[in-house]
């Protein structure tokens, strides 16, 4: 539930915008937090000259952003999770059509980033392509990619499907978390923690949601297939009507600080989502 988790990617927008800058790949550098090499991104996406389809570049401070054909509202203010301060200055879409979410510090105050879709998305496959190293997150930094219910669907603590990257203040060793919150109040959530691999700075994460189950996958590289699959988990309870969310919900992405605590390394952080793809489930004839 707005338990949105994070990635310490330190990808400066100026670095990503350089289509031909040199330098080693993440595997060739000793600093796992270093910016992802622009040539590596160019090779993975086909061309830095071609914008991600359906994205619209925007400057920090916008109230809305468009990524991969979907319009998202940008959060500004304060509140949970954390609690944290949230700033629209921490969200923008660059010239490549890639979404940036940032945790920044201004005048001694830390602020975070969150967006949510204007539309409610239902059964289908949700896929996110990210650049960076989720396996090296600061212990207080969280990246969340998830569905979250509107009040008419259910209260906080229900009807949520999470891909999260966090160690929750170092409470666990694994950086990956897949969580499904029940469709009704009462039952507990079900979480599967897993080890995030060093994929060289490029990875794809997805879940397929049906009325009976939710199947999660994490893959090395940018892919629309099962190439590079290294972790997966399927949640398929027998009492699926009460355990699996059944109604369309907005999609959220956020980058935030666990319990509102500053990063333990005192460094600002940034995550880049190069593409979000939603494929609705086929209707039965």
Helices and strands as residue ranges (DSSP letters): H 13-17, G 26-28, H 38-45, E 64-67, E 70-74, E 77-79, E 84-86, G 88-90, E 91-93, E 99-106, E 109-117, E 124-131, G 134-136, E 141-148, E 160-165, E 176-181, E 190-194, E 202-209, E 214-220, E 229-235, H 240-243, E 250-257, G 258-260, E 269-280
